[in-house]
Amino acid sequence: MTKISFKRKGIFGYIISLMLAYVFAMFLSGRVGWLLLLIAALAPVISFLLTLTFVKNIYVECDMAECVMMKKEKCEMELTVYNRNVFPTPPVRIRMTASSRLKCTEKDYMVSVLPRHKTVFTACFTACFCGPAVVGVESVAVCDYMGLFTFELRGLDYVALRRNMAVIPDISDISLYDENIIKLMSVSRHSDDSEDTVEAKFNTFSGFPGYDNREYVPGDPLKRINWKQSARRDKLLVRLDDEMASTSVAMVLDSVTDESDIDFKTAAKLAEYNFYEEDDIPAALMQETVENALGIIRLLLDNSYTVKLYVRFEDGYVTYDISDENMLAYVRGELAVYSFNTDINSERFPKEISGLDNTVVYVTPYENAALYDMLSSYTSADNVVVYASLCASRLRGGVPDAGQI
């Protein structure tokens, strides 16, 4: 089926030309003028009929492999337009499309093809945000020779003219002094008074493991911080005696974002989003959430923690046990195809850890009262650290001291 649309500017210009031909016929040269007027009157019909013959004689192919990209990387799609007619084509418009995570370098391409020939051109896309994306041809339309009509070709297989892409997220730099990280340490099940230690590297003079401390310096594992003594002396202290056993922390990457509750116009005025277009803020918010999760994992790995990450895909939750950089790199690739959904009634917390006395880091795009109501039905608030990219209070004008909540 073909959709026909009219070009207002072309029709307006055509009417002006008819009026000029009429004036020429009436006042300057009657016989020649009427002949020109007749030709001008028949021209749209001839142009329409000729263009109509191309509807079933033009087809398009694309050559591009589905791939995984890094942010700011470019990819190209090679498109070939074939003309099976015995006449040269009028202008053929190929309109490209890309989801919010990729941008088209050029939206529309105009080509003309010789009789029984083909024309090849290349469309370019740039990866802007992490996550899954679709790129390809949105529509193909043939314009008539006079620029009065446009025939949109709906019989083409547009699915074959599109490709699924994936953009790998970066890893955010999370500060060791971030208030959420400090809170995570304080609610950790294995705190400084835990008995989970391995054999001490040295003993005190009495022959028993010692409990000497020194002041914390950047780079010290967080697990070696003596939180009790640090609270008493109002400064961070680390143990010099026992090598603390590795601690595992559960992390849940939220699967839902309630975009109806987010005022993106207000969000666009915040410092971290004001250089984005308003339409790009949802993608930027989702990207920040995924990259924050990866950043927290790297920080925990650097400080002798292991992380059990729960990510909900279409078929349910998938668990990743992350204990080194190799596994982190693997998870980073897996999250290149991760996307949030907007169904606030879908499952947002894994039943496997609900009700357990575990430390859970919940990484979410948006923090509001509904989120805490949901979390309270699964686990104790004392065991959960919420790390949000954006919170409701900031959109109401209450900006907290830290960048996160």
C-alpha positions in Angstrom: 0.0 0.0 0.0 1.3 3.5 -0.9 0.5 6.7 1.0 0.2 9.8 -1.1 0.7 13.2 0.4 0.7 16.7 -1.1 3.4 19.4 -0.9 1.8 22.7 -0.1 4.7 24.8 -1.3 4.9 22.9 -4.6 1.2 23.2 -5.2 1.3 27.0 -4.4 4.1 27.4 -6.9 2.3 25.4 -9.5 -0.8 27.6 -9.1 1.3 30.7 -9.6 2.8 29.3 -12.8 -0.7 28.5 -14.2 -1.7 32.1 -13.5 1.3 33.4 -15.3 0.6 31.1 -18.3 -3.0 32.4 -18.4 -1.8 36.0 -18.4 0.6 35.2 -21.2 -2.2 33.6 -23.2 -4.7 36.4 -22.7 -2.5 39.5 -23.2 0.7 38.5 -25.1 0.4 35.5 -27.4 -2.9 33.8 -27.7 -2.0 30.6 -29.6 1.3 30.0 -28.0 0.0 31.1 -24.6 -2.9 28.7 -24.7 -0.6 25.9 -25.7 1.7 26.6 -22.7 -1.3 26.8 -20.5 -2.5 23.4 -21.7 0.9 21.8 -21.2 1.1 23.3 -17.7 -2.4 22.0 -16.9 -1.5 18.4 -18.1 2.0 18.4 -16.5 0.9 17.3 -13.0 -1.2 14.4 -14.4 1.8 13.2 -16.5 4.2 13.6 -13.6 1.7 11.8 -11.3 1.3 8.8 -13.7 5.0 8.5 -14.3 5.9 8.6 -10.7 3.2 6.1 -9.9 5.1 3.6 -12.1 8.1 3.8 -9.7 6.1 2.7 -6.7 6.7 -1.0 -7.5 10.0 -0.6 -9.3 12.1 0.9 -6.5 13.5 -1.2 -3.7 16.1 -0.7 -1.1 18.7 -3.0 0.5 21.0 -2.3 3.5 24.4 -3.7 4.5 25.3 -3.5 8.1 26.2 -6.0 10.8 24.6 -5.8 14.2 27.3 -4.9 16.6 28.3 -3.7 20.1 29.7 -0.1 20.3 31.4 2.1 22.7 30.0 5.5 23.5 31.0 8.3 21.0 31.9 5.6 18.5 30.5 5.9 14.9 28.9 3.2 12.7 27.9 3.2 9.1 25.0 1.6 7.2 25.4 1.1 3.5 22.2 1.5 1.6 21.5 0.6 -2.1 18.6 2.0 -4.0 17.6 0.0 -7.2 15.6 1.3 -10.1 14.0 -1.4 -12.3 12.1 1.1 -14.4 13.1 2.2 -18.0 12.9 5.9 -16.8 15.2 7.7 -14.4 13.6 8.1 -11.0 12.4 11.4 -9.7 13.9 12.3 -6.3 13.7 9.4 -3.8 13.8 10.4 -0.1 15.2 7.9 2.4 14.5 8.9 6.0 16.7 7.4 8.7 15.7 6.5 12.2 17.6 5.8 15.4 16.5 5.3 19.0 17.5 7.9 21.6 20.8 6.2 22.4 22.2 6.8 18.8 22.0 9.9 16.7 21.7 10.1 12.9 24.4 12.3 11.4 21.8 13.2 8.7 18.1 12.5 8.9 17.1 12.6 5.2 18.9 11.5 2.1 17.7 12.4 -1.5 18.9 10.3 -4.4 18.0 9.8 -8.0 18.7 6.5 -9.9 19.3 6.0 -13.6 17.2 3.5 -15.6 17.8 -0.1 -14.5 20.6 1.0 -12.3 21.4 1.4 -8.6 22.8 4.1 -6.3 24.8 3.4 -3.2 25.2 5.8 -0.2 26.2 5.6 3.4 24.3 6.7 6.5 26.3 7.4 9.6 25.2 7.1 13.3 26.9 8.1 16.5 26.5 6.3 19.9 25.5 8.8 22.5 24.0 6.8 25.4 24.5 3.2 26.6 21.9 0.5 26.1 20.1 -1.2 23.3 19.3 0.7 20.2 17.7 0.3 16.8 19.0 2.1 13.7 17.9 1.9 10.1 15.4 3.2 7.5 12.2 4.8 8.8 10.6 5.4 5.5 11.2 5.6 1.7 9.2 8.1 -0.4 9.2 9.0 -4.1 8.6 12.6 -5.0 7.0 13.4 -8.4 9.0 15.3 -11.0 7.2 18.6 -10.3 7.4 18.4 -6.5 3.7 18.3 -6.0 3.1 14.8 -4.6 5.0 12.4 -2.4 4.4 8.6 -2.6 5.5 6.8 0.6 6.4 3.2 -0.1 4.8 1.1 2.6 5.3 -2.2 0.8 9.0 -2.4 1.6 10.3 -4.7 4.3 11.4 -2.1 6.8 12.3 -4.7 9.4 15.1 -5.9 7.1 16.3 -2.3 6.7 17.0 -1.9 10.5 19.6 -3.3 12.8 19.8 -3.9 16.6 22.8 -2.3 18.2 24.1 -2.2 21.8 26.2 0.5 23.4 28.5 -0.5 26.2 28.2 1.7 29.4 31.2 3.4 31.0 32.1 2.9 34.7 31.4 6.0 36.9 34.0 7.2 39.3 32.4 6.8 42.7 34.0 8.7 45.6 35.2 6.8 48.6 33.7 9.6 50.7 30.3 9.4 49.1 27.7 9.4 51.9 26.0 6.3 50.4 29.3 4.4 50.4 29.9 5.3 54.0 26.3 4.3 54.9 26.9 1.0 53.0 29.9 0.3 55.3 28.0 1.1 58.4 25.1 -1.2 57.7 27.3 -4.0 56.3 26.5 -7.3 58.0 30.2 -7.9 58.6 31.1 -4.7 60.5 34.2 -4.0 62.5 33.1 -6.2 65.5 32.6 -9.2 63.2 34.5 -12.4 64.0 35.0 -13.1 60.3 38.8 -12.7 60.0 41.5 -14.9 58.6 44.7 -15.7 60.3 46.6 -12.6 61.6 49.8 -11.7 60.0 51.4 -10.8 63.3 50.8 -11.2 67.0 51.1 -8.8 69.9 53.6 -9.5 72.7 51.0 -11.6 74.5 50.8 -14.0 71.6 47.3 -13.1 70.6 46.2 -11.2 67.6 46.6 -7.4 68.2 44.2 -4.6 67.6 46.5 -1.7 66.7 45.0 1.0 64.5 46.4 3.8 62.4 44.7 6.7 60.6 43.0 5.9 57.3 44.8 6.9 54.0 43.2 6.8 50.6 43.7 3.3 49.1 43.2 1.3 52.3 40.5 -1.4 51.9 37.2 -0.2 53.5 36.8 -3.6 55.2 39.8 -2.9 57.4 38.3 0.3 58.8 37.6 0.0 62.5 34.2 1.7 62.5 33.7 1.5 66.3 37.1 3.2 67.1 36.6 5.6 64.2 33.3 6.8 65.7 34.9 7.2 69.1 37.8 9.3 67.8 35.9 11.1 65.1 38.3 10.1 62.4 38.7 7.0 60.2 41.1 4.3 61.6 42.2 1.0 60.0 43.3 -2.1 61.7 46.9 -3.2 61.4 46.4 -6.8 62.6 43.9 -9.2 61.2 43.3 -9.5 57.5 39.6 -9.2 57.1 37.7 -11.9 55.2 36.1 -10.9 51.9 32.6 -9.6 52.4 29.8 -10.0 49.9 27.3 -7.3 49.2 24.0 -7.8 47.2 23.2 -5.1 44.6 19.9 -4.8 42.8 19.7 -2.7 39.6 16.2 -1.3 39.5 14.2 -2.5 36.5 11.6 0.3 36.4 11.5 4.0 36.0 8.2 5.8 36.6 8.7 8.6 33.9 5.2 9.9 34.6 6.4 11.1 38.0 9.5 12.9 36.6 9.3 16.5 35.6 11.9 16.4 32.8 11.6 20.2 32.2 12.7 20.8 35.7 15.3 18.1 35.5 16.8 19.9 32.4 17.6 22.9 34.6 19.8 20.8 37.0 23.5 21.2 36.5 24.2 17.6 35.4 21.4 17.6 32.8 21.3 21.2 31.5 23.5 20.4 28.5 21.1 17.7 27.3 18.1 18.2 25.1 14.9 17.6 27.1 14.1 14.6 25.0 17.5 13.1 25.8 17.2 13.3 29.6 15.4 10.0 30.1 18.2 8.2 28.2 20.9 10.2 30.2 19.2 9.3 33.5 19.1 5.6 32.6 22.7 5.7 31.5 23.8 7.4 34.8 22.0 4.7 36.8 23.7 1.8 35.0 27.2 3.5 35.1 26.7 4.3 38.8 26.1 0.6 39.5 29.3 -0.4 37.7 31.2 2.3 39.6 30.0 1.1 43.0 31.0 -2.5 42.0 34.5 -1.4 41.1 34.9 0.6 44.3 33.8 -2.4 46.3 36.1 -4.8 44.4 39.0 -2.5 45.1 38.3 -2.7 48.8 38.1 -6.5 49.2 34.4 -6.9 48.7 32.6 -9.2 46.3 29.2 -8.3 44.8 26.2 -10.3 43.9 24.4 -8.3 41.2 20.7 -8.9 40.4 19.5 -7.6 37.1 16.0 -8.2 35.7 15.7 -8.9 32.0 12.6 -10.0 30.1 12.8 -13.6 31.4 13.3 -12.7 35.0 16.3 -11.9 37.3 19.8 -12.9 36.3 22.5 -13.1 39.0 26.1 -12.2 38.5 28.8 -13.1 41.1 31.4 -10.4 40.7 34.8 -10.9 42.4 37.3 -9.5 40.0 37.8 -7.1 37.1 37.3 -9.8 34.4 33.8 -10.5 35.7 33.1 -6.8 35.9 34.1 -6.4 32.3 31.7 -9.3 31.4 28.8 -7.7 33.3 29.6 -4.3 31.6 29.0 -6.0 28.2 25.8 -7.7 29.4 24.4 -4.3 30.5 24.9 -3.0 27.0 21.5 -4.6 26.1 19.8 -3.7 29.4 16.8 -1.3 29.4 14.4 -0.1 32.0 10.6 -0.5 31.6 7.9 1.9 32.7 5.5 -0.6 34.2 5.6 0.4 37.9 3.6 -2.8 38.8 6.3 -5.1 37.5 8.6 -6.9 39.9 11.4 -4.6 41.2 13.0 -6.7 43.9 14.3 -10.3 43.7 12.4 -12.7 45.9 15.6 -14.6 46.5 16.9 -12.0 48.9 13.6 -10.6 50.2 13.3 -10.9 54.0 16.9 -11.9 54.5 19.3 -10.0 56.8 21.6 -9.0 54.0 23.1 -5.7 53.1 21.5 -4.6 49.8 22.6 -1.7 47.6 19.6 -0.6 45.5 20.6 1.4 42.4 17.7 3.2 40.8 17.1 6.1 38.4 14.6 7.9 40.5 14.0 8.0 44.2 10.5 8.8 45.6 8.1 7.7 48.3 6.7 4.9 46.2 10.1 3.4 45.9 10.5 3.2 49.7 7.1 1.8 50.1 8.0 -1.0 47.7 11.3 -1.7 49.4 9.7 -1.9 52.9 7.5 -4.7 51.7 10.6 -6.8 50.8 13.3 -6.1 53.4 14.2 -4.0 56.4 15.0 -0.4 55.8 18.1 -0.8 58.0 19.7 -3.2 55.5 19.1 -1.2 52.3 21.2 1.6 50.8 19.4 3.4 48.0 21.7 5.0 45.4 19.5 7.2 43.2 20.5 9.2 40.1 17.7 11.6 40.7 15.3 12.2 43.6 11.9 13.9 44.0 13.2 16.5 46.4 15.6 17.9 43.8 12.7 18.5 41.4 10.9 20.3 44.1 13.9 22.6 44.7 15.5 20.9 47.6 18.9 20.0 46.4 20.9 17.8 48.8 24.6 18.3 49.6 25.8 15.3 47.6 25.1 14.5 44.0 23.2 11.4 45.0 20.7 10.6 47.7 
